[in-house]
Amino acid sequence: MTIMPATAPALTGGPPPSPAGPPAPPAQVAPLIERVRAGREFGANVYSTVDVLWVLYDRVLRITPETADDPDRDRFLLSKGHAVAGYYAVLAAKGFVPVEWLDDQGGPDSRLGDHPDRLLVPGVEIGSGSLGHGLGLGVGTALGLRAQGLLTPRVYVLLGDAELDEGSNHEAIAYAGAVGLANLTAVVIDNGSATHGWPGGGAAARFAVNGWTAATVDGRDHDALHAALTGQDGNRPHAVVAVVRDGERA
């Protein structure tokens, strides 16, 4: 893992690419993803996020089905809404939604749509679909918590590397760094989808130059992900770039 403070030189590279071909999801989630899949084909938009989602819900986030409405809970915002199949599987594995709901995902009467809906799915914080909105919502959520004196909860936002093509994200990155939103963590799934790539040091450099701490890790390595996701310095917003290079881009 490479930790990059705001004043450090730009990163020159991330971890080595993951082995060719999408690996199996975590064992606790794999059969649940199969129930969601129901014979359909999922691409990297789903499989590249599952390891990060599992580590977050299993080892990092302070939230359970019983505390889903507790003001002191951590908040997780899935900005990359089209990766929702893995998200639903993790929510079911952790007891937020009944496993039986997975069997009708996307059906006309299902509460589990092709993008998450916070009004229909327990544990979901935002409705997402159109890319580029989640990080701005995360900034607002972090500000709101700070204004209420709720200093323990953290806000985690998961977004894709191609989503950083959206200008709204750059505004959110610049603002969060300027005001020192130390309770905010952005998690970027870097599967090589960004339109122009990341010249000048990788995706993490875009955050660090705006005053964030940043880490680049292998997006399949659970221990490295855990260390990065809990590596905040308590003074600045934090970014974790999870590099995944197996399967198609999405």
C-alpha atoms as a printed R data frame, in Angstrom:
    type eleno elety resid chain resno       x       y       z
1   ATOM     1    CA   MET     A     1   0.000   0.000   0.000
2   ATOM     2    CA   THR     A     2   1.210   3.464  -0.832
3   ATOM     3    CA   ILE     A     3   0.019   6.279   1.433
4   ATOM     4    CA   MET     A     4   0.264   9.668  -0.149
5   ATOM     5    CA   PRO     A     5   0.028  12.824   1.996
6   ATOM     6    CA   ALA     A     6  -1.087  16.047   0.404
7   ATOM     7    CA   THR     A     7   2.426  17.397   0.203
8   ATOM     8    CA   ALA     A     8   4.007  14.264  -1.272
9   ATOM     9    CA   PRO     A     9   5.073  13.888  -4.899
10  ATOM    10    CA   ALA     A    10   2.558  12.283  -7.210
11  ATOM    11    CA   LEU     A    11   2.277   8.526  -7.204
12  ATOM    12    CA   THR     A    12   4.195   6.809  -9.968
13  ATOM    13    CA   GLY     A    13   2.113   3.662  -9.985
14  ATOM    14    CA   GLY     A    14  -0.234   1.388  -8.081
15  ATOM    15    CA   PRO     A    15  -0.098  -2.281  -7.179
16  ATOM    16    CA   PRO     A    16   0.435  -4.906  -9.870
17  ATOM    17    CA   PRO     A    17  -2.615  -5.814 -11.932
18  ATOM    18    CA   SER     A    18  -4.843  -8.570 -10.614
19  ATOM    19    CA   PRO     A    19  -4.641 -11.929 -12.398
20  ATOM    20    CA   ALA     A    20  -6.442 -12.219 -15.741
21  ATOM    21    CA   GLY     A    21 -10.095 -13.199 -15.530
22  ATOM    22    CA   PRO     A    22 -12.541 -12.112 -12.817
23  ATOM    23    CA   PRO     A    23 -11.869 -14.019  -9.583
24  ATOM    24    CA   ALA     A    24 -14.629 -15.512  -7.496
25  ATOM    25    CA   PRO     A    25 -16.374 -13.087  -5.122
26  ATOM    26    CA   PRO     A    26 -15.844 -13.541  -1.367
27  ATOM    27    CA   ALA     A    27 -17.275 -16.872  -0.240
28  ATOM    28    CA   GLN     A    28 -19.864 -15.213   2.012
29  ATOM    29    CA   VAL     A    29 -21.278 -13.282  -0.940
30  ATOM    30    CA   ALA     A    30 -20.758 -15.549  -3.963
31  ATOM    31    CA   PRO     A    31 -23.970 -17.634  -3.632
32  ATOM    32    CA   LEU     A    32 -26.007 -14.489  -3.018
33  ATOM    33    CA   ILE     A    33 -24.666 -12.838  -6.169
34  ATOM    34    CA   GLU     A    34 -25.696 -15.974  -8.050
35  ATOM    35    CA   ARG     A    35 -29.226 -15.552  -6.735
36  ATOM    36    CA   VAL     A    36 -29.276 -11.961  -7.953
37  ATOM    37    CA   ARG     A    37 -27.713 -12.937 -11.273
38  ATOM    38    CA   ALA     A    38 -30.343 -15.573 -12.080
39  ATOM    39    CA   GLY     A    39 -28.597 -16.578 -15.288
40  ATOM    40    CA   ARG     A    40 -27.743 -13.038 -16.389
41  ATOM    41    CA   GLU     A    41 -24.223 -11.928 -17.184
42  ATOM    42    CA   PHE     A    42 -22.539  -9.423 -14.892
43  ATOM    43    CA   GLY     A    43 -19.412  -7.532 -15.867
44  ATOM    44    CA   ALA     A    44 -16.691  -5.597 -14.100
45  ATOM    45    CA   ASN     A    45 -19.171  -2.985 -12.948
46  ATOM    46    CA   VAL     A    46 -20.356  -5.573 -10.410
47  ATOM    47    CA   TYR     A    47 -17.377  -7.845  -9.811
48  ATOM    48    CA   SER     A    48 -14.796  -5.073  -9.414
49  ATOM    49    CA   THR     A    49 -16.674  -3.640  -6.418
50  ATOM    50    CA   VAL     A    50 -17.573  -6.744  -4.414
51  ATOM    51    CA   ASP     A    51 -14.342  -7.086  -2.438
52  ATOM    52    CA   VAL     A    52 -14.396  -3.436  -1.371
53  ATOM    53    CA   LEU     A    53 -18.062  -3.669  -0.405
54  ATOM    54    CA   TRP     A    54 -17.461  -6.787   1.665
55  ATOM    55    CA   VAL     A    55 -14.486  -5.323   3.540
56  ATOM    56    CA   LEU     A    56 -16.441  -2.156   4.267
57  ATOM    57    CA   TYR     A    57 -19.494  -3.931   5.679
58  ATOM    58    CA   ASP     A    58 -17.614  -6.756   7.372
59  ATOM    59    CA   ARG     A    59 -14.671  -4.894   8.911
60  ATOM    60    CA   VAL     A    60 -15.035  -1.111   8.683
61  ATOM    61    CA   LEU     A    61 -18.527   0.417   8.779
62  ATOM    62    CA   ARG     A    62 -20.165   0.964  12.141
63  ATOM    63    CA   ILE     A    63 -23.644   0.024  11.042
64  ATOM    64    CA   THR     A    64 -25.934  -2.973  11.506
65  ATOM    65    CA   PRO     A    65 -29.582  -3.611  10.598
66  ATOM    66    CA   GLU     A    66 -30.450  -2.611  14.168
67  ATOM    67    CA   THR     A    67 -28.580   0.719  13.946
68  ATOM    68    CA   ALA     A    68 -29.546   1.646  10.380
69  ATOM    69    CA   ASP     A    69 -31.385   4.736  11.657
70  ATOM    70    CA   ASP     A    70 -29.035   5.607  14.518
71  ATOM    71    CA   PRO     A    71 -27.733   9.185  14.126
72  ATOM    72    CA   ASP     A    72 -24.314   7.981  15.296
73  ATOM    73    CA   ARG     A    73 -23.961   5.347  12.538
74  ATOM    74    CA   ASP     A    74 -21.431   5.496   9.726
75  ATOM    75    CA   ARG     A    75 -22.885   6.348   6.322
76  ATOM    76    CA   PHE     A    76 -22.121   4.471   3.110
77  ATOM    77    CA   LEU     A    77 -23.117   6.069  -0.207
78  ATOM    78    CA   LEU     A    78 -22.964   4.013  -3.411
79  ATOM    79    CA   SER     A    79 -22.414   6.605  -6.110
80  ATOM    80    CA   LYS     A    80 -21.617   3.878  -8.639
81  ATOM    81    CA   GLY     A    81 -25.253   2.811  -8.684
82  ATOM    82    CA   HIS     A    82 -24.963   0.429 -11.628
83  ATOM    83    CA   ALA     A    83 -22.844  -1.863  -9.408
84  ATOM    84    CA   VAL     A    84 -25.899  -2.537  -7.311
85  ATOM    85    CA   ALA     A    85 -26.041  -6.340  -7.684
86  ATOM    86    CA   GLY     A    86 -23.016  -6.855  -5.460
87  ATOM    87    CA   TYR     A    87 -24.336  -4.240  -3.053
88  ATOM    88    CA   TYR     A    88 -27.634  -6.090  -2.652
89  ATOM    89    CA   ALA     A    89 -25.765  -9.361  -2.070
90  ATOM    90    CA   VAL     A    90 -23.675  -7.779   0.700
91  ATOM    91    CA   LEU     A    91 -26.742  -6.173   2.300
92  ATOM    92    CA   ALA     A    92 -28.468  -9.573   2.307
93  ATOM    93    CA   ALA     A    93 -25.385 -11.292   3.761
94  ATOM    94    CA   LYS     A    94 -25.369  -8.771   6.606
95  ATOM    95    CA   GLY     A    95 -29.105  -9.019   7.302
96  ATOM    96    CA   PHE     A    96 -30.260  -5.631   6.020
97  ATOM    97    CA   VAL     A    97 -32.618  -7.215   3.474
98  ATOM    98    CA   PRO     A    98 -34.163 -10.717   3.314
99  ATOM    99    CA   VAL     A    99 -32.203 -13.111   1.133
100 ATOM   100    CA   GLU     A   100 -35.454 -13.996  -0.660
101 ATOM   101    CA   TRP     A   101 -35.627 -10.482  -2.100
102 ATOM   102    CA   LEU     A   102 -32.601 -11.282  -4.262
103 ATOM   103    CA   ASP     A   103 -34.559 -13.809  -6.323
104 ATOM   104    CA   ASP     A   104 -36.755 -11.137  -7.892
105 ATOM   105    CA   GLN     A   105 -34.201  -8.328  -8.254
106 ATOM   106    CA   GLY     A   106 -35.298  -6.006 -11.054
107 ATOM   107    CA   GLY     A   107 -38.764  -7.565 -11.269
108 ATOM   108    CA   PRO     A   108 -41.898  -5.413 -11.604
109 ATOM   109    CA   ASP     A   109 -42.836  -5.872  -7.944
110 ATOM   110    CA   SER     A   110 -39.319  -5.967  -6.515
111 ATOM   111    CA   ARG     A   111 -37.968  -3.408  -4.067
112 ATOM   112    CA   LEU     A   112 -34.493  -4.100  -5.450
113 ATOM   113    CA   GLY     A   113 -34.291  -2.069  -8.637
114 ATOM   114    CA   ASP     A   114 -31.436  -1.812 -11.105
115 ATOM   115    CA   HIS     A   115 -30.229   1.173  -9.064
116 ATOM   116    CA   PRO     A   116 -30.647   1.464  -5.287
117 ATOM   117    CA   ASP     A   117 -33.570   3.388  -3.800
118 ATOM   118    CA   ARG     A   118 -33.216   4.595  -0.222
119 ATOM   119    CA   LEU     A   119 -37.007   4.648   0.210
120 ATOM   120    CA   LEU     A   120 -37.360   0.973  -0.698
121 ATOM   121    CA   VAL     A   121 -34.191  -0.766   0.505
122 ATOM   122    CA   PRO     A   122 -33.268  -0.862   4.219
123 ATOM   123    CA   GLY     A   123 -29.754   0.373   4.884
124 ATOM   124    CA   VAL     A   124 -29.419   2.346   1.646
125 ATOM   125    CA   GLU     A   125 -28.529   5.997   2.242
126 ATOM   126    CA   ILE     A   126 -29.073   7.508  -1.226
127 ATOM   127    CA   GLY     A   127 -30.819   6.730  -4.490
128 ATOM   128    CA   SER     A   128 -28.136   6.680  -7.163
129 ATOM   129    CA   GLY     A   129 -27.936   6.129 -10.876
130 ATOM   130    CA   SER     A   130 -26.771   9.175 -12.761
131 ATOM   131    CA   LEU     A   131 -23.021   9.253 -12.200
132 ATOM   132    CA   GLY     A   132 -21.240  12.182 -10.598
133 ATOM   133    CA   HIS     A   133 -23.592  12.932  -7.705
134 ATOM   134    CA   GLY     A   134 -22.502  10.656  -4.879
135 ATOM   135    CA   LEU     A   135 -19.354  12.459  -3.761
136 ATOM   136    CA   GLY     A   136 -21.129  15.815  -3.600
137 ATOM   137    CA   LEU     A   137 -23.864  14.194  -1.512
138 ATOM   138    CA   GLY     A   138 -21.151  12.700   0.674
139 ATOM   139    CA   VAL     A   139 -19.614  16.132   1.201
140 ATOM   140    CA   GLY     A   140 -23.019  17.500   2.217
141 ATOM   141    CA   THR     A   141 -23.624  14.576   4.565
142 ATOM   142    CA   ALA     A   142 -20.226  15.018   6.201
143 ATOM   143    CA   LEU     A   143 -20.853  18.755   6.626
144 ATOM   144    CA   GLY     A   144 -24.264  18.073   8.133
145 ATOM   145    CA   LEU     A   145 -22.843  15.648  10.660
146 ATOM   146    CA   ARG     A   146 -20.163  18.135  11.635
147 ATOM   147    CA   ALA     A   147 -22.728  20.927  12.016
148 ATOM   148    CA   GLN     A   148 -24.780  18.721  14.355
149 ATOM   149    CA   GLY     A   149 -21.767  17.978  16.513
150 ATOM   150    CA   LEU     A   150 -21.772  14.314  15.471
151 ATOM   151    CA   LEU     A   151 -18.023  13.811  15.302
152 ATOM   152    CA   THR     A   152 -17.817  10.009  15.460
153 ATOM   153    CA   PRO     A   153 -19.696   8.938  12.293
154 ATOM   154    CA   ARG     A   154 -17.703   8.639   9.081
155 ATOM   155    CA   VAL     A   155 -19.044   8.986   5.539
156 ATOM   156    CA   TYR     A   156 -17.771   6.574   2.894
157 ATOM   157    CA   VAL     A   157 -18.577   7.145  -0.794
158 ATOM   158    CA   LEU     A   158 -17.846   4.485  -3.423
159 ATOM   159    CA   LEU     A   159 -17.418   5.715  -6.990
160 ATOM   160    CA   GLY     A   160 -15.849   4.509 -10.216
161 ATOM   161    CA   ASP     A   161 -12.736   5.903 -11.865
162 ATOM   162    CA   ALA     A   162 -14.696   6.877 -14.998
163 ATOM   163    CA   GLU     A   163 -17.074   8.783 -12.749
164 ATOM   164    CA   LEU     A   164 -14.211  11.142 -11.965
165 ATOM   165    CA   ASP     A   165 -14.605  12.443 -15.531
166 ATOM   166    CA   GLU     A   166 -17.604  14.346 -14.148
167 ATOM   167    CA   GLY     A   167 -16.751  17.917 -13.160
168 ATOM   168    CA   SER     A   168 -19.033  17.789 -10.130
169 ATOM   169    CA   ASN     A   169 -16.631  15.339  -8.512
170 ATOM   170    CA   HIS     A   170 -13.676  17.673  -8.953
171 ATOM   171    CA   GLU     A   171 -15.648  20.441  -7.271
172 ATOM   172    CA   ALA     A   172 -16.450  18.111  -4.367
173 ATOM   173    CA   ILE     A   173 -12.804  17.015  -4.080
174 ATOM   174    CA   ALA     A   174 -11.565  20.606  -4.035
175 ATOM   175    CA   TYR     A   175 -14.142  21.772  -1.497
176 ATOM   176    CA   ALA     A   176 -13.698  18.842   0.906
177 ATOM   177    CA   GLY     A   177  -9.945  19.366   0.948
178 ATOM   178    CA   ALA     A   178 -10.260  23.112   1.468
179 ATOM   179    CA   VAL     A   179 -12.532  22.793   4.508
180 ATOM   180    CA   GLY     A   180 -10.790  19.721   5.974
181 ATOM   181    CA   LEU     A   181 -13.677  17.260   5.990
182 ATOM   182    CA   ALA     A   182 -11.856  14.666   8.049
183 ATOM   183    CA   ASN     A   183 -14.981  12.511   8.423
184 ATOM   184    CA   LEU     A   184 -15.172  11.847   4.652
185 ATOM   185    CA   THR     A   185 -13.584   8.931   2.790
186 ATOM   186    CA   ALA     A   186 -13.867   8.459  -0.973
187 ATOM   187    CA   VAL     A   187 -13.331   4.955  -2.349
188 ATOM   188    CA   VAL     A   188 -12.507   4.859  -6.064
189 ATOM   189    CA   ILE     A   189 -12.744   1.585  -7.981
190 ATOM   190    CA   ASP     A   190 -10.051   1.974 -10.641
191 ATOM   191    CA   ASN     A   191 -10.703  -0.625 -13.333
192 ATOM   192    CA   GLY     A   192  -9.181   1.406 -16.136
193 ATOM   193    CA   SER     A   193 -12.402   3.015 -17.308
194 ATOM   194    CA   ALA     A   194 -11.480   6.714 -17.084
195 ATOM   195    CA   THR     A   195 -11.622   8.356 -20.505
196 ATOM   196    CA   HIS     A   196  -8.134   9.872 -20.405
197 ATOM   197    CA   GLY     A   197  -6.444   7.678 -17.809
198 ATOM   198    CA   TRP     A   198  -4.455   9.206 -14.964
199 ATOM   199    CA   PRO     A   199  -1.296  10.890 -16.228
200 ATOM   200    CA   GLY     A   200   0.867  12.471 -13.565
201 ATOM   201    CA   GLY     A   201   0.643   9.958 -10.758
202 ATOM   202    CA   GLY     A   202  -2.617   8.026 -10.858
203 ATOM   203    CA   ALA     A   203  -6.095   8.789  -9.547
204 ATOM   204    CA   ALA     A   204  -4.866   9.288  -5.961
205 ATOM   205    CA   ALA     A   205  -2.833  12.312  -7.034
206 ATOM   206    CA   ARG     A   206  -6.041  14.143  -7.977
207 ATOM   207    CA   PHE     A   207  -7.134  13.960  -4.361
208 ATOM   208    CA   ALA     A   208  -3.764  14.632  -2.734
209 ATOM   209    CA   VAL     A   209  -3.172  17.836  -4.664
210 ATOM   210    CA   ASN     A   210  -6.416  19.119  -3.124
211 ATOM   211    CA   GLY     A   211  -5.362  18.429   0.451
212 ATOM   212    CA   TRP     A   212  -6.569  14.842   0.941
213 ATOM   213    CA   THR     A   213  -4.587  11.913   2.242
214 ATOM   214    CA   ALA     A   214  -4.668   9.078  -0.277
215 ATOM   215    CA   ALA     A   215  -3.817   5.391  -0.587
216 ATOM   216    CA   THR     A   216  -3.601   3.132  -3.647
217 ATOM   217    CA   VAL     A   217  -4.106  -0.597  -3.048
218 ATOM   218    CA   ASP     A   218  -4.922  -3.853  -4.808
219 ATOM   219    CA   GLY     A   219  -8.711  -3.939  -4.957
220 ATOM   220    CA   ARG     A   220  -8.768  -7.703  -4.257
221 ATOM   221    CA   ASP     A   221  -6.482  -7.680  -1.204
222 ATOM   222    CA   HIS     A   222  -8.783  -7.562   1.817
223 ATOM   223    CA   ASP     A   223  -6.106  -6.809   4.391
224 ATOM   224    CA   ALA     A   224  -4.651  -3.994   2.275
225 ATOM   225    CA   LEU     A   225  -8.148  -2.612   1.709
226 ATOM   226    CA   HIS     A   226  -8.881  -2.679   5.436
227 ATOM   227    CA   ALA     A   227  -5.635  -0.881   6.255
228 ATOM   228    CA   ALA     A   228  -6.325   1.792   3.646
229 ATOM   229    CA   LEU     A   229  -9.984   2.247   4.562
230 ATOM   230    CA   THR     A   230  -9.030   2.835   8.197
231 ATOM   231    CA   GLY     A   231  -5.951   4.937   7.433
232 ATOM   232    CA   GLN     A   232  -7.414   8.411   7.962
233 ATOM   233    CA   ASP     A   233  -5.203  10.931   9.742
234 ATOM   234    CA   GLY     A   234  -8.098  12.645  11.548
235 ATOM   235    CA   ASN     A   235  -7.413  16.046  10.000
236 ATOM   236    CA   ARG     A   236  -8.142  15.732   6.268
237 ATOM   237    CA   PRO     A   237 -10.506  13.845   3.976
238 ATOM   238    CA   HIS     A   238  -9.164  10.499   2.841
239 ATOM   239    CA   ALA     A   239  -9.228   8.690  -0.510
240 ATOM   240    CA   VAL     A   240  -8.664   5.017  -1.248
241 ATOM   241    CA   VAL     A   241  -8.048   3.979  -4.851
242 ATOM   242    CA   ALA     A   242  -8.736   0.249  -5.258
243 ATOM   243    CA   VAL     A   243  -7.056  -0.955  -8.452
244 ATOM   244    CA   VAL     A   244  -8.753  -3.859 -10.243
245 ATOM   245    CA   ARG     A   245  -7.485  -4.993 -13.624
246 ATOM   246    CA   ASP     A   246  -9.414  -8.188 -14.315
247 ATOM   247    CA   GLY     A   247 -12.425  -8.520 -16.587
248 ATOM   248    CA   GLU     A   248 -13.916  -5.869 -18.813
249 ATOM   249    CA   ARG     A   249 -14.028  -2.155 -18.061
250 ATOM   250    CA   ALA     A   250 -17.140  -0.678 -16.497
